[in-house]
């Protein structure tokens, strides 16, 4: 992307250390002044006669004048987050709404209440709310404010005021009908380029996601195999008195490498996999946003065609076209601003993520190499000592 060439290129004057680069980008990307802080924590299980579900504590601290208090604490379940996302999409159809983690994981519903899954979801929900809080438009959405401040019964009452099922079905039908009609005739070149970019991005990020999961799977298999080698060498040392110390040393090295591998796997599962999958979900969201923009454009095109074919009711059509032109312009401006913001955030996230992975890999191999070098050095010293003792009369 030529518009971000300076951001993407690493000039010789930039810091060489990956850590220094990460710190620099973090400093540049941090907002100058934040007035809304949100934390999602303290997952709690609830068992009823009908269902079992998890709620999370959402703590909000703010200095904004539109809030009645400076601090709020509420409990929310996953369905409440889904409701918020749908309300944001309804109110801002051409803005990029952050993704939510899927309802279930691929391993199956049996593990849906495991500590690992709950913690992974908690982190994702925390990121979801904070991405909204940092968004220049979404952060002032009224439903977002209600989500953060309303007690459970108040939120339930507010949910019932939303559009009914038939209304939502009508919106879906219109969206499908719009997509079936084909491409938009007068789509600006900028949005065609966005669409092409997202198609390519979607393919590449899905490939990266699959590769990352395969790497993690292979790493786990390697870890499970290596865990067996340490005890084997320890047992072996019991039957080989002459080389018992060496075998115990090998077992110790394998144990240390096992711990380093486990730490590396944790880094992959906590940092790389969630980021890549988040942007897999983002790619789906962006394709939907572009389709909704095209739908608005399609409504305008159909009215313009109708006006050209009908001589009567010209004033009525002209008024409708004027409103649709304004709507299209608002949609275009909203999407363009959000597109630039999302793209820069995405590039920063990817840069930071892969730099962290590279650093973790370096530390891992350095640690394993140092372990084995230390062991080999000790064996060399022992060998020289034995040779010297044999040479003495």
N, C-alpha and C positions, 0 to 999 in steps of 0.2 A: 504494500500500500504506500504509494508515493507521498501521500499527505502526512504519513507518520514515519517518513524515512529517517528523520533525525532521532526519533524515539527508538527505532529498531536497530540502528547502526551503533556499533561500539567503537568509538574513536580512540586513538592511541592515548589521548589525554585522560580517558576514563580510568577509574580504579581497576586494577587487575584482579583483585580478590573477589570471588563470587559473593562472599558475605558483604563486602563493601558495596557492591552493586545493588544487592537486595535492600540494604539499609537506605541507599540513596533513593531508590524508587519508592520505598515505603514513606520516606520523608516527603517526597514530592507529591505523593498521592493522598496523604492525610489532609483532611479538610482543616481549614484555618480555625474554624470555630464550630464546635458541635454543641447542640442544645437538647439532644435527645439520646439517651443511653438505654439500651434494652438488654436484658439478660434472660436466657431461657435455661432453667436448671431444675433440680429436685424432681425427677420423674417419680410418679406414684401410681401404683396399680389400683384399679377399682373393679370389683367383682360384683355383678348383679345377677338376678335370675335370668336375664335376657342375654347379657354380653359381658365380656371382660375387656377393659380398655385402660390406657395409660393417660394420665394428665401431667402437664408440665407447668411449673411455676414460671410466670412471666413477670419480671420486675422491670418497671420503667421509672427512670429518673429524668426530669426535664425542667428547663427554665422558661419554657414557652408560655406566653400570656394566655393562649386559648385553653390551656389546661387548668382545671380548678385546683389542682394540688401539684406539688413538686415530685411526688413519688406515689406509685401505684403497684399493687401486687395482686395478680389474679391467677387463676388456674385455667388452662386451656387444653383440650384434647385435639387430636389430629384433625378431626372433622371441622373444628373451629378454624384451623389454619386453611383448610380447603375452602371454607366459606369466604374467608378474607380474600384469598386469591381470586375466587370467582367474582367477587364484588369489585375488586380492582380491575379485572379484565373487562367487566361490564361498564365501569365508569371511564376507563382509559383504554379503549380497544386498540389504539395504535402506539401505546407505550410498551416497553419490554418489561413484563412482570417477572420477577425472579422465580425460579422453579422451586417446587417442593419435592422432597423425597417421595418415592413411590409408596403406595399403601403397604405393599408386601414386598419381601425380598425374594430373589429367585430360589434360594435354598428351600423355601416353603414356609407355610404359616406356622409350622410347629416351633420354629425358632423366633417367632415374632416377638416374644416376650423375654428373650435372652438379654442378659446385661449388655453384651456387645452390640446387639441390634438397637436397643433402647438408647445407648450412648451415641451411636452413629446418627440415629434420628434426632436426638437432642441437639447435636452440633449442627445438623442441617437446618433445623427449625430456627436455631439461634442465628445462623447466617441469613436465612430467609428474612427474618424481621429486621435485622440490621441493614441488609441491602435496601429494604424499603425505607427505613429511617434515613439512610444516606441519599436517597433519591430526591432530586429537587422538587418533583411534583407529587409523587406518591406519598411522601412523608406528611403532606397536609390533607390527605384524603380523610373524610369524616368517618368512614367505616373503619379505617386503620386506627383512628383515635378511640372509637368505641371498643374495638378489639382489645386495645391496651388498657382501657380504664373500666369497662362495664363489668359488674359482677355476673356470675353465671346466669342467673334468672333474667337479668337485664339484657344480656346478649341473646338469650333464647327468645325473648320477646321481640327484640330488634330483627332477628332473623326472619320471623314470621311476616314482617312488613315487606320483605323483598318480593320480586316477581315470582309468580307461580310456575308450576311445571309447564303449562301450556304456553306461557310466554317464552320460557327458555327453549321449548321445542320449536317454537316459531322462529326464534333467532337462529337455531341450528339448521332448520330447513332452508331459511334464506341464505345462510352461508354456503350450504351444500349446493343450492340452486345456482348461486353465483359462480362457484367453482366449476360447475358442469357447463356453464355457458361458454367457457373458454377464456382465453387471454383478454386482457384489457387493451382496447385499441389505442388509447391516448396515454398510456403509462409513461411517465417521464423516464428518461434514460437512466437517471440516478437509481431509481427503484428496480429497474431491470438488472442493473449491475449488482445491487444488493441481493436480489434473488439469486443471481448466478453465484455470487460469493457464498451465500448460505448453503446452496446445494453442494458446492465443493467443500466448504467447511464441515457440513454435516457428514459427508463421506469420510473425510480425514479424521475427524474427532471420534467417529465410531470405530474406525480402524485402530486408532491410538488406544481407545478404551479396551478393545478386545486384546490388543497386544499386552497392555498393562496387566490385565487379568491373567493372561497366559504366563507372563513373567512371574507374577505373584504365586500362581499355582505351582510352577516349576521350582520356585524358591522354597515353597512349603514342602514339596516332595524331597528336595535336597536336604532340607533341615531335618525332616523325619528320618531319613536314612543316616545322616551324620550323627544323630542322637544315639544310634545303636552302636556306633564304632567306639565311643569312649569306654563304655562298660566292657566291651569285648576285649580291648587292649588291657584293661585292668585285670580281668580274669586270666588273660593270657600271661600276664606278669607273674601270677601265682605259680605257674608251672615252668617258668623259665628263669631260674635263679640268676644266671649269668647276665641276662639283659633285662632284668626286672625293672631297674631304675629307668632305663631308656623307654621301655613300654609304658611305664607310668607317666613319663614325661610326654609321650605321644598322646596318651589319654587326656592329660591336662590341657595340651594344645587344642585337641579336638573339642574339649568342653568349652574353652574360651572362644573358639571360632563359632561354636553353636550359639553361644550367648550373643556374639556380634551379629550372626545371621538373623537371630530372633529380633534383635533391635532394628536391623535393616528392614525386615518384613513389617515391623510395626510402623516404620516410616512410610513404607509404600501404602499400607492400608489406611493410614491416618492422613497422609498428605497428597499422594499422587492419585490414587483411585477415586476418592470423593471429588476432587477438582475436575478430573476428566469426565466423570459421569455427570457432574453438574452441567458441564458445557454440552454434553450430549442432550440433556433435557433443554438447555438454552436453545440449541439448534432447532428443536421442535417448536419451542415457543416463538422464535423469530419467524419461522416459516408461517406460523399461524397469524402473527402480526402483519406480515406482508400480504397475506390473503385477505385479511380484514381491510387493509388499506385499498387493495384492489377492488374489494366489494363496494366501498364508498365511491371509488372512481367509476366502477361499472354502473352504479345508480345514476351518476352524473351523465355518463355517456348515453344511457338509455333515454334520459329526459331530453338531452340535446337532439337525439335522433327523432324522438316523438315530436319535438317542436318543429323540426324541419319538415315532417310529414303532415303536420296539422296546421292549417291556417287559422282555425278558430281557437279560442281559449289561449290566445298567444300571451296575454298578460299574465294569466295564471301560471303557465309553463315558465315564463320568464322569471317570475318570483321564486318558483321552486328551484329553478336552475341557479339563481343567485344564492339561495341558501345552501344548495349542494356544493357550489363552488367554494363558498366559505368553509364548509365542512371538510372538503378535500384539502384545502389549503392548511387548515388547522391540523388535519391528520398528517399531511406531508411534513409540516414544520415540527410536530411532536416527534414523529418517527426519525427524522433527520437528526435532531438534537440527541435523542436517546440512542440512536445508532452509533454516533461518534463516541458518546460516553461509554456505551457497552463495549465497543471495540477496543478502546484504550484500556478499560478494566480487564477485558479478556486477555489482551496481550501482556499486561502486567502480571496477571495471575499465572499465565502459562510460563512466562519468563522466570518468575519467582519459583514456581513449582519445579520446573525442570532443573533450575540451578540448584535448588535444595536437594533434588534427587542425585545430581552429579556430585555434590559435596558429600552427601551421605555415602555414596558408593566409594568415593576416595577414602573417606575415614574408615569404611569397612575393610577395604583391601589393605590399607596401611596397617590397621590393627591386626589383621590375620597374618600379614607378612612379618610384622614385628614379633608376633608370638612364635612363629616357626623359626625365624632367624635367631631369636634368643635361645630357643631349644637347641638348634644346631650348633650354636657357639658353645653352649655348655657341653655338648657331646664331644666337640673338637678338643676342648680343654681337658676333659676326662681321658680322651684317647692319648693326648700328649703326655699326661701324667703317667699313664700305664706304660707307655713306651719308654719313658725315662727310667721308671722303676725296673723295667726288664733289662735295660742296658747296664745298670749298675752291677758291679761284681758282688 
